[in-house]
């Protein structure tokens, strides 16, 4: 539902309203409608009243749908206020990557404009065309609601992951190598972050960190890695045959091991072989018949890329362990009465984080990791 009316929290009307939030020590808004509308007018982006709607609010970025008269419609994306995690690329690099992907026909939106001036809405932003398609998160698009098409959706998700890895050239990959693809460095940095967690004693953090460090695979030639390649970041055409029309959420992209994205996709893939966790955001793959199993997904990738996937359990474990550390930080912020993006989600992490660690241990068959936590 789009609205011309600001919510007074994430979206405000004017600089004065934003300043009042700051005086009350509230989080800074992500959109300031009056100066944004003036900016759009100045650059010829539509006419008339500005309508807004939230498309996504992640831990690092906010994404909004904007509409005006005469059918004008764009997506605005910006980073949140505060220091960005090291794994998040700057906005200009994200724009550059999206243009590279679009050049290969890899379901990236057309970039319409980039604003580097933070004074307009409080941070730089870019405008992109709206990607067509429907998400398959809680339900399947009606035109794909058959066993055959659900198999096709699963296959297409992995086939298109393989396309990204095969079609983006080595020179293009090198442009996005931020030195964050070294697997041992990833483990060591995450272990450091885990040691800073103070509220609960969860042995799985240390047990899995030690396992991952001791069993790091040999490096492979890097490819473009999405960072959180998952069903909830895909859009599908609403009719058969199953086709991906959009891939979004590229802010954590980097050059890295080919199994990083497959590990994340299969580890966070909702299926009945493991208990549910807060990471099961695309529950449709668990609840609907027809979607491929984790092993079948791995086989699709192996055939498409001709890569050995014997190390995949290590990458699945890494993916969930890293997410558990990040989410435990969010849970601690909630318990310390600090601001979190989604309070209900953060509350689910009390039991959710230990279960994520237990699921991570399942992949690598590491013993001693229980789905429970103890107060320090």
N, C-alpha and C positions, 0 to 999 in steps of 0.2 A: 504494500500500500504506500503510494507516494503522497507527500504532503507539502504544502507551502509553509507550514507552521513548524518552527524549531521546537525540539523537545526540551530545550533549556539545559541539557546536560552534555550530550555529544554534539549537538548542533544548536547554535545560538544565532540571533539575528544580527548583532552588531559587535563592534570592538568594545563598546561600553559594557555589554552583557558578558563578554568574555573576561573583561577586567574584573567584574563583580565576582565571577566564579573564582578567579585567582585570589581576590581579597579574602574570600571565604575558605581558602585553602582547598578548593575542589580541583579535580583533574581538569586540565585545559580542554576546551572543546576541539573537535576535529574539523568542523565546518563553521564558517562565519558567513551567513547567507548574503547579507547586503554587499560587502566588498567583493564576494565571489561573483554575484550577479553583475556588478559593475565591470569586473574583469572580463567576464564572458561577453558582455556587451561590447567592450573595447576591442576584443579580438574576433568579433563576428561569430560567436557561438550561440546562435539562436536568438529569439526575441521573446519578450513577455515574462510572465511570472516564472520563477524558478521553483521546481518541485524536486524533492529529494527523498531517497529511500536507502536504507542500509542494506548492502549486499553481504558484507562480512566485516567482522571486527576480530582480528587475530591478536596475538600477543605483541606483534610488531607493526601491524599495518591496519588502516581502516579503508574500506572500499565502499563507494556510494554510487547509486544510480541517479543521474540527474536528467530531468526532462524540462522542456520549455515548449512554446507554441510551435506550430508548423512541423510537428513530428520530430523535433530535435531531441536526441537521446544519446547520452554518453556515460561512460564510467569514469569516475574520479578515484584515484588511489593516492594515498599519502602514508608516510610512516607516522607512528605514534610519537608522542612527546617523550624525551628522555634519551639516554644513551642506547644505541642499538647493540644487540648482541654481536659478537665477532662473526658469527656465521651468517649474518644478514648482510646482503650486498647493499650498496647505496642505491638510491632511486635512479640515478643516471645510468648506472651499470645495468639495472633491471630493464630499463627502456632499451638499452643497446642489445641485451640478450633477446628481448621480445622481438626486436626487428630482425635479428639473425634467424630466430625460429620461424618467423613469418616468411622470410625469404626461402625457407625450405618447405613451406606449406605444412608446418607442424602446429596448426591449431592455435596460433597466437593472434591476439587482436591487433588491429591497425592502430598505431600510435598517432593521435591527432594533434597533440600539443603537450609540451612540457614546460612547466613554470618553476623556475629555480628561486624565485623570490619568496622567502618564507613569510613575508609580511601580509600576504593576502588572506590566508587561512591559518597561519601559524606554523607552516612547514611547506617545503616544496611539494609539488604534486604533478601528476600527469593525467591527461585525458585520453581515453581510448574508445574505439568503437565497441558496441555491445556484442559479445559473442553469442551466436545463436545456440539453441539446444536446451535440453532439460537435464537436471541432475538426477542421479539415481542414488538417493540417500535413504529415505524412509519408504519410498515407493518406486516402482518401475514405471517409466513412461508408458502410457497406454498402448502405443503402437509397438512396444517391444515386450509386451507381457505374455510371452510364450517361452517354453523351455528352450526352444531353438535360439531365440534371440537373446535370452539371458546367457546362454553359452557364448553367443557371439559377442555380447558386451564384455564378458570376462576375457575372451581371446583378444578383442580389439584393444583393451586396456594394456595388455602386455605387448602385443604387436606394435602399438604406437610408442611404447617405451623403447622397444628395440629400434624403431625408426629414428628416434631422437639420438640414440647412441651411435647408430650407423651413419646417418646422413649429415650430422654436424661435423665439419672437417676438423682435423687435428689443429690447424692454425686457428680456427674459430674457438675451439675448446681452450687453447692457450690464452686467449684474450680474457678468459674468466677464471683463470687459475689464480686464486688468492692465497695459495699456500695452505689451504685448509683441507686438502685431500689426503694428507699423510695419516694413515690409520692409527699408528702408534701415538701420534700427536693428539688425535681426536680422543683416544682412550685416556691419555694422561691428563688432558685438559678437563675431561668430564669427571675423572677421579678427583681432581682438585676441587671442582665445583661440589662434588658429593661430600667431600670432607668439611665443607662450610655449612652443611645442613646440621642444625642444632636441636631441633624440637623433638624428633623421634629417633629411636635406635632401630634401624632396619638393616640387618646383616647382609641382605641381598645386594645392597649397593657395593660393598667391599668385595663380597664373594665373586660377583659377576665382573667387577672391574679387574680383579686379579686374573680371572680366567681369560678375559679378552686381551689383556696385556701379554699374557704368556703364550697366547695362541694366535697372534696377529698373522694374517695371511701375507704372502709375498705380494708386492705391489704389481698391478696390471696397468697397461696404458690407460690414461684417464679419458673419460667421456664427460659430456654435460650431465650433471646430476641435478634433478629437481630439488631434492632435499626433503620433500614430504610428498612424494608421488603416491597418491591414494585415490580410491573411488570418489571421495567427496570433493576432489579437485578436478573432476572430469565432467564435461557436458556431452550429452548424446543427442543425435538427431532423433526426433520424436516418432520416427517411422522406420520400418524394416527396409534394408538390413541394418543391423546395429553398426553405427558409425560414430566416432568421436568428432565433435565439432569444436570443442574448446578444452584447453588445459590452462588452469590458472594457479595462482599461489607460488610464483617463481622467486620470491624474495630471498630464499635460502639457497638458491642455485649456486653451484660451483663446479670446478673440474674435480672429478673423483673417480673412485673405483666403479666399474660397471655394475657390481652387485649391490652397491649402496641403495639405489632406488628399488631394485627388486626385493632386497631385504626389508626395506620399510613397507613396501606395498603388501608383501605376503605376511609380514608380522602383524600389521595393523588391520589386515583383512578380516572382517567379521565372519566367523564360521563356527560350526557346532563342535569342533574338535577341541576347543579351548574355552574356559570361562570368559564371560563378558568383562570388559574393562571400559573406563571412560574414553578410551581411544576408538571404540567401536562406533564411530560416527555415521558410517554408511551401513546401517543395520540390515538393509535390504538383502545383502549377500548372505546373511545368516538365516533370514526368515523366509526367503523365497527359494523354491526348488529350481534347479537349472544352472546356477552359478558354479563355476569350476572350483575344485578344491585347491588348497595351497600347492600340493604336489603337482597338480595338473597345470597350474599357472607357471610353476618353475619349468616344467617340460616345454611349455609354449615358448618361454624365453630362450631356453637352451637351443631349441630348434631354429628360432629366428635369428639368433646371434652367433651360433656355433661356439658359445663359451661354455667352459666347464663350470658347473654350479655346485661342486662339492663343498665349497666354503660357505654356501648360503646360510647354514645354521648360525655361523659366527656373525654374519651381517644381520640376521634377524634378531639375535640376542643384543647386538650393539644398538640397533634401532630402538628397541623397547627400553633398554637400560638408560640410554640417553634421554628418552622421553620421560622416564620415571624421575630422573634427577631434575629435569626442568619442571615437571609438575609438582614435585615435592617442594620446590622453591615457591611455587604459587600457593600451595597449601599453607606453608609457613607464613607467607604474607597475609593470607586470610586470617589465620589464627592470631597474628599480630595486629589485626584490625587495620591493615593497609589495603589500598585499592587493588582490586583484581578485575580482569575484564568481564568475568561471568561468575557471580557468587555461587549460583546453584552448581555449576560445573566444579568450582573449587571445593565445595563441600563434599562432592562425590569422591574426591581424591583421598579422603581419610582411609577408606578401604580400597580405593582404586589403585593407588600407587603400589601397595604391596602385591596386589593381584597382577599388575603389569610386570613386576619383577619376577613373580612366579611363572608367568607365561614366557618371559624371556629365558628363564632357566630351562623350560621345557624344550626349547629348540636345540640347545647345546647339551642337554642332559646333564646339567650341573646340579649337584646335590646340595642340600642345606639351605635352600631358598624357600621360605614359607610365605604364604599370602596373609601375613599379619605383621603388625608393627608394635613396638613397645615405647612408651614414653620414657624420656631420659630422666 
